[in-house]
Amino acid sequence: MRPDPNCRPLPLRDRLRAEIPRAMKARDRDATKALRSALGAIDNAEAVDASDVQAGAIESSTVGLGTAERARRHLTESDIEAIVRNEITERLTAAAEYDSLAGGADRAAALRAEAAALTAHLDG
């Protein structure tokens, strides 16, 4: 059976979200932790910089529902992939550091398992 050329794969964020319940049912703590962390990093990257917001008098503030809200940043699929790759790199770097510590082998193995769980969804 040939794959349908019109069927597009799910975006990476959706694949990561869909995997969380499966990882939880399988009681895979490393995968669950890595998936939640990666989704959190993606959400944080979408956050709007509000450093220019200044407090002022109430009477001069805008009035009405949603007037003070800003749209979140839109991330492309390549932006999201770069964030996930960065999460993988951070885990592998930390695992290498734990390898050099006495008694750090268990934590290094857990970090590598987290990196593997994220890597499995990059090319999916």
Residue pairs with C-beta under 8 A, 6 or more apart in sequence:
9 15
9 124
10 18
11 77
11 80
12 77
12 80
12 81
12 84
12 121
12 122
12 124
13 39
13 42
13 80
15 121
15 124
16 35
16 38
16 39
16 84
16 118
16 121
17 35
17 39
19 31
19 35
19 117
19 121
20 32
20 35
20 36
20 39
23 31
23 32
23 35
23 117
24 32
28 117
30 110
30 113
30 114
30 117
31 113
31 114
31 117
33 114
34 87
34 91
34 113
34 114
34 115
34 117
34 118
35 117
35 118
37 87
37 114
38 83
38 84
38 87
38 118
41 83
41 84
41 86
41 87
42 75
42 80
42 83
42 84
45 73
45 75
45 79
45 83
46 72
46 73
46 74
46 75
47 72
47 73
48 70
48 71
48 72
48 73
50 70
61 68
62 68
75 83
81 122
84 118
84 121
84 122
85 122
87 118
88 115
88 118
88 119
91 111
91 112
91 114
91 115
91 118
92 111
92 112
92 115
94 108
94 111
95 107
95 108
95 109
95 111
95 112
95 115
96 108
97 104
98 104
98 105
98 107
98 108
98 111
99 105
99 108
